[in-house]
């Protein structure tokens, strides 16, 4: 079923070195397992692939002794562990393996940066490289689409998103069911087990509020008031949602000009389909009130995917002044600023006057349906 090569596949393969670990993060169902299998199958040496959710795999690694690992991994050049965060003490296990088994390379994946980094962070300092796998980027989908199909499928991307299995499905009802299932069965379950949270309805309600305020500035105090939660609890829940790659925050950009907003934050979803599933909104764009927000979420998401896939290390912000002049997205890389304004319609506004004055050397572009492929 999977016929799309991931951009990260070659990069990850190139980083597999003796006595080093490569960690792959990403939400559930974004294709980590499929990509890992391809990497393992194409690997020139002898390989072993384990699933961290399998009790037998966990038991094999339980005895943390060099003798056990030497026996288990004799002649193995690449050890790959999917969903590695489920294995107790995985960080110390991987450290022992990369330190003590000569010549072995390690590849491990996890669906939560909170879990896998907590368990591998300290032990693997200086011994690991990390990659984030997202839902398909438009660049990847272009492998199996003509330019005409890309144009025709844009509405589906904005409504159903780019999770691999969703992209491969032709039937809209199946896409809808699949996305509802992901939100119910995986994302919320992952978050709740992550922190031992008892109240799933509060988490779901918070996610719904974020979904309805897509692309707007969000106040944690206000969210707390609406949900009957403390600001601290809201911040903790948002942090968890970020760590399982459901949402991410854009902060406000400022060089400390008095009139620039600095403390505000906007929240976006890694995938449009997940956002729409959270609020049960799968109706066509022609009858929706939130097309502008979906367009913004989609393009910012594609820009970030390119950043992760190419390893560009950009910083992403929005920009606004107190008198409401604003720019949707500001990217900073190596001291260079690029400003992007997103318009679903055909308007081509100039950069806000205050922005031009404050940042005369920044590049400014308006991204609309006619030119968006240049920017994704």
C-alpha positions in Angstrom: 0.0 0.0 0.0 2.8 2.4 0.9 4.4 3.6 -2.3 5.8 6.9 -1.2 9.4 7.2 -0.2 10.0 9.4 2.8 12.5 12.2 2.4 14.1 11.3 5.8 14.7 7.7 4.8 18.0 8.5 3.0 19.1 11.0 5.6 18.5 8.5 8.4 20.3 5.7 6.6 23.3 8.0 6.0 23.4 8.7 9.8 23.6 5.0 10.9 27.1 4.8 12.2 28.8 2.1 14.3 28.3 2.6 18.0 25.8 5.4 17.6 22.0 5.6 17.9 19.5 7.3 15.6 16.2 8.2 17.3 13.0 8.8 15.2 10.1 10.7 16.8 6.7 11.2 15.4 3.0 10.8 16.2 1.4 7.4 15.9 0.4 6.3 12.4 2.7 8.8 10.5 4.7 5.9 9.0 7.6 5.3 11.4 7.3 1.5 11.3 7.0 1.4 7.5 10.0 3.6 7.0 12.1 1.7 9.6 11.3 -1.6 7.8 12.4 -0.1 4.5 15.7 1.1 6.1 16.3 -2.4 7.7 15.4 -4.3 4.5 17.8 -2.1 2.5 20.6 -2.3 5.0 23.7 -4.2 3.7 24.7 -5.9 6.9 22.8 -8.3 9.3 19.9 -6.8 11.1 17.5 -7.4 14.0 14.2 -5.5 14.3 12.2 -5.6 17.6 8.9 -4.1 18.6 9.0 -2.4 22.0 5.3 -3.2 22.6 6.0 -7.0 22.2 6.6 -8.6 25.6 9.1 -11.1 24.2 11.2 -8.3 22.6 11.2 -6.5 26.0 12.2 -9.7 27.8 15.2 -10.3 25.5 16.7 -6.9 26.6 15.6 -7.1 30.2 18.9 -8.6 31.5 21.1 -5.5 31.4 24.5 -7.2 31.1 27.2 -6.9 28.5 27.3 -10.7 28.3 23.6 -10.9 27.5 23.8 -8.3 24.8 27.0 -9.8 23.2 25.2 -13.1 23.0 22.0 -11.7 21.7 23.5 -9.4 19.1 26.4 -11.5 17.9 27.0 -10.8 14.2 24.3 -8.1 14.1 25.3 -4.9 12.4 22.0 -2.9 12.9 19.6 -3.2 15.8 16.2 -1.5 15.2 13.6 -1.1 17.9 10.2 0.3 17.1 8.1 2.0 19.8 11.2 1.8 22.0 9.8 3.9 24.8 7.7 0.9 26.0 10.9 -1.0 27.1 11.8 -0.3 30.7 15.2 1.4 31.1 15.6 1.7 27.4 18.0 4.6 27.6 20.5 2.7 29.8 20.0 -0.4 27.6 20.9 1.5 24.4 23.8 3.2 26.1 25.2 -0.2 27.1 24.7 -1.6 23.6 26.3 1.3 21.7 29.2 1.5 24.2 30.0 -2.2 24.6 29.0 -4.1 21.3 31.7 -3.2 18.8 30.5 -2.0 15.4 26.7 -2.1 16.1 24.4 0.7 14.8 21.1 1.3 16.6 17.8 2.7 15.2 15.0 3.4 17.6 11.6 5.1 17.3 9.0 6.5 19.6 5.6 8.2 19.4 6.3 10.6 22.2 9.3 12.9 22.7 8.4 13.0 26.3 8.7 9.3 26.8 11.6 8.4 24.5 13.7 11.5 25.4 13.0 11.1 29.1 14.2 7.5 28.9 17.1 8.0 26.5 18.1 11.7 26.9 20.6 11.5 29.6 22.3 8.2 28.8 22.6 8.9 25.0 24.0 12.4 25.2 26.7 12.6 22.5 25.7 9.2 21.2 22.5 9.9 19.3 21.0 11.9 16.4 17.3 12.7 16.3 14.8 13.1 13.5 11.1 14.0 13.5 8.8 12.2 11.0 5.6 14.1 10.3 2.6 13.1 8.2 3.4 13.2 4.4 4.6 16.5 3.0 3.3 17.7 -0.3 6.8 17.2 -1.6 6.5 13.5 -0.8 2.9 13.2 -2.1 4.1 14.7 -5.4 5.8 11.4 -6.1 2.4 9.8 -6.9 0.4 12.8 -8.1 0.4 14.9 -11.3 0.2 18.7 -11.1 -3.5 18.5 -12.0 -4.2 15.9 -9.3 -2.3 18.1 -6.7 -4.6 21.0 -7.6 -7.7 18.8 -7.5 -6.7 17.3 -4.1 -6.0 20.6 -2.3 -9.4 20.7 -0.7 -9.0 17.1 0.6 -5.6 18.1 2.1 -7.2 21.0 4.0 -10.1 18.8 5.3 -8.6 15.3 5.7 -4.9 16.2 6.1 -1.9 14.1 5.1 -1.6 11.0 7.3 -0.2 8.3 5.1 -3.2 6.0 5.2 -5.6 8.9 4.7 -3.7 10.0 1.6 -3.9 6.5 0.2 -7.7 6.2 0.7 -10.0 7.2 -2.1 -13.3 7.1 -0.1 -14.0 10.2 2.0 -16.2 8.3 4.5 -13.3 5.9 5.2 -10.9 8.9 5.7 -13.4 10.4 8.2 -13.7 7.2 10.2 -10.0 6.6 10.2 -9.3 10.1 11.5 -11.9 9.8 14.2 -10.4 6.5 15.2 -6.9 8.0 15.5 -8.1 10.8 17.7 -10.1 8.5 20.0 -7.9 5.4 20.1 -4.4 6.7 19.7 -3.7 10.3 20.4 -5.8 10.8 23.5 -4.9 7.3 24.8 -1.2 8.1 24.4 -1.5 11.4 26.2 -3.5 9.9 29.1 -1.0 7.0 29.6 1.9 9.4 29.3 1.1 11.3 32.4 -1.3 9.0 34.2 -4.0 11.6 33.6 -7.4 10.6 34.9 -9.6 13.1 33.2 -9.8 12.5 29.5 -12.8 14.7 29.0 -10.8 17.8 30.2 -8.0 17.0 27.7 -10.5 16.5 24.9 -12.3 19.8 25.7 -9.0 21.6 25.8 -8.1 20.2 22.4 -11.5 21.3 21.0 -11.0 24.8 22.3 -7.6 25.0 20.6 -9.1 23.6 17.4 -11.8 26.3 17.4 -9.2 29.0 18.1 -6.8 27.8 15.3 -4.5 30.6 14.2 -5.8 33.0 16.9 -3.8 34.1 20.0 -4.6 31.9 22.9 -4.5 32.8 26.6 -3.9 30.0 29.0 -5.8 31.9 31.8 -8.8 32.3 29.5 -8.7 28.6 28.5 -8.5 27.7 32.2 -11.6 29.8 33.0 -13.6 28.2 30.2 -12.6 24.7 31.3 -12.6 25.2 35.1 -8.9 24.4 35.3 -5.9 26.3 36.6 -3.6 28.1 34.2 -0.8 25.7 35.4 -2.9 22.6 34.4 -3.7 24.1 31.0 0.0 24.7 30.4 0.8 21.2 31.5 -1.8 19.6 29.2 -0.7 21.8 26.2 2.9 20.7 26.9 1.8 17.0 26.7 -0.1 17.6 23.5 3.0 19.2 22.0 5.2 16.2 23.1 3.0 13.7 21.3 3.0 15.8 18.2 -0.6 16.8 18.0 -0.2 20.6 18.3 2.7 23.1 18.4 3.0 26.7 19.6 4.1 29.7 17.6 5.4 32.5 19.7 5.4 36.2 18.8 8.5 37.7 17.2 9.9 40.9 18.6 13.1 42.9 18.7 11.7 44.6 21.7 10.0 47.4 20.0 7.5 48.8 22.5 4.5 48.4 20.1 5.2 44.7 19.3 3.2 42.0 21.0 5.7 39.6 22.8 4.0 37.3 25.2 1.2 35.9 23.1 1.1 32.4 21.5 -0.8 30.8 18.7 -1.5 27.0 18.5 -1.6 25.0 15.4 -2.1 21.3 14.6 0.5 19.1 12.9 -2.2 17.9 10.6 -5.4 19.4 9.3 -7.3 16.1 9.4 -6.6 15.6 13.1 -7.8 19.2 13.8 -11.0 18.6 11.9 -11.6 15.2 13.6 -11.3 16.8 17.0 -14.3 19.0 16.3 -16.0 16.6 13.9 -15.9 19.1 11.0 -15.5 17.4 7.6 -17.9 19.5 5.5 -16.8 21.0 2.2 -14.8 24.2 2.1 -17.6 26.1 0.2 -19.8 26.0 3.3 -17.2 26.5 6.0 -16.4 29.6 8.1 -12.8 28.4 8.9 -11.2 28.1 5.5 -8.7 30.9 6.2 -7.5 29.2 9.4 -7.3 25.8 7.6 -5.2 27.3 4.9 -2.9 29.0 7.4 -2.5 25.7 9.4 -1.8 23.8 6.2 0.9 26.1 4.8 2.7 26.6 8.1 2.6 22.8 8.6 4.2 22.3 5.1 6.9 24.9 5.8 7.7 23.1 9.1 7.8 19.7 7.4 10.3 21.0 4.9 12.4 22.3 7.8 12.4 18.9 9.6 13.0 17.0 6.4 15.8 19.2 5.2 17.3 19.9 8.6 17.2 23.7 8.1 16.8 24.6 11.8 14.6 27.7 11.2 12.8 29.5 14.0 9.1 30.1 13.4 7.0 33.0 14.8 4.0 35.2 14.0 4.3 39.0 14.3 1.8 41.6 15.5 1.7 45.1 17.0 -0.8 46.3 19.6 -2.6 48.3 16.9 -3.2 45.0 15.1 -0.8 45.2 12.2 0.2 41.6 11.7 2.1 39.0 9.6 1.0 35.3 9.7 4.4 33.7 9.7 7.9 34.9 10.2 10.8 32.5 9.6 14.3 33.3 10.9 17.4 31.4 9.7 21.0 32.5 10.1 19.9 36.1 10.8 17.7 36.3 7.7 13.9 37.0 8.0 11.2 35.7 5.6 7.7 36.9 6.2 4.7 35.1 4.8 1.0 36.2 4.6 -1.6 33.6 3.7 -4.7 34.4 1.6 -7.2 31.8 0.4 -8.5 34.4 -2.0 -6.6 36.4 -4.6 -5.7 39.5 -2.5 -2.1 40.4 -2.6 -1.5 42.9 0.2 1.7 44.7 0.9 3.7 44.1 4.1 2.3 46.1 7.0 3.9 49.5 7.3 5.2 49.0 10.8 6.8 45.7 9.7 8.5 47.3 6.7 9.9 50.1 8.9 11.2 47.7 11.6 12.5 45.0 9.3 13.4 46.6 5.9 15.6 43.7 4.9 13.1 40.9 5.4 11.6 39.1 2.4 7.8 39.3 2.2 5.5 37.0 0.2 1.8 36.5 0.0 0.9 32.8 -0.4 -2.4 32.0 -2.2 -3.9 29.1 -4.1 -2.2 30.2 -7.3 1.4 30.2 -6.1 1.4 28.0 -2.9 3.4 25.1 -4.5 6.4 27.4 -4.7 6.3 27.6 -0.9 5.7 24.0 0.1 
